Amino acid sequence: MSRIGKMPIHLPKGVEVKISDDNMLTVKGPLGELQQKVNPMIEMKVEDGTLHFNRPNDEKETKAMHGLYRALAANMVKGVSEGFKTVQEVIGVGYKVQANGNVMEMDLGYSHKIFFELAPEIKVETVTEKGKNPIITMTSCDKQILGQAAAKIRSLRKPEPYKGKGIRFQGEEIRKKAGKAAAK
């Protein structure tokens, strides 16, 4: 058995799970509703407030799907009950970030401003304090969409290795290079 696939998912209070005939898993909770199509080879069942995943055989592909769908379902349950959050720092002189609804306006040292539209499932908040780096905080119930948006924002200005300027996740360590040595 897959170590991850055989672990049951405990459903917190307020979270409902529906399994339709065409293997569509729907998880509904206080923060939203998420859906995931599950391969028909993997069978799901809800018993006593826990969600279980079983597989019919030990083929390599089936084993991989067993753990995958269990992990996706666990992320869905956590997302609709607690939610997910990413925090990014914008480091650099003159770099600015401002959120207007679901559109972010960024000055990242280019000759133009960058406007980045987020998915409607994501809530964004920006904090700019004098003397500190601007901070982008994004929250969502969908881990996949949140991670994809955070990676795309980071790719707009990756941290460079000499001064560390750019967009990075809070707490992320950047390996810095020494730079040019003196002539003599």
C-alpha positions, 0 to 999 in steps of 0.5 A: 500500500502507498504510505500516503494513499492508505492514510484516512483524511479526517473531515473537520466540522463544517466540511461536507464531501460528496462523491458523484457517480462519475467520480467527481469529488466535491468538498464544501466548507466554510471558505468555499467549494472545490471539485476534483475529477478522480480516476475511476480506478481509485475508489473513494468512500466516506465513513464516520467522518473520514475519507478513505481511498482504495486501489484495486491492484499494485500496478505502478500507475495505480500506486502513483494515482492512489497517493496523488488523489489522496494528497489532492483531497487532503489539500482540498479539505484543508483549503475549505476549512483553514485556507492557504496563505503565501507571503512575499517580499519585494526587495529593491530601491523604488520597487512598489506594489499596490493591490486594487481589488484583484489587480496588482500594480507593480513597479519593479525597476522596468521602464513600465508598470506591470499589472497582474490580474489574480484569479477570483478565488485569491484574496490579496493584501499589500502592506507598504511601510516606510523604511521596510520592504513591501509585502504581498499576502495572498490567501485562497482555499485552492492551494494549486491556484495560489501556488501558481499565482505566487510563482508567476509573481516571483518570476516577474523579478526573480531575486538576483544573486549579487544584491538580492533584489527582486521578489522572494518568499518570506524567509527564503534564503538567497545564496549571494555571490561575492561579485567583482574582486578589487584590482590589486 
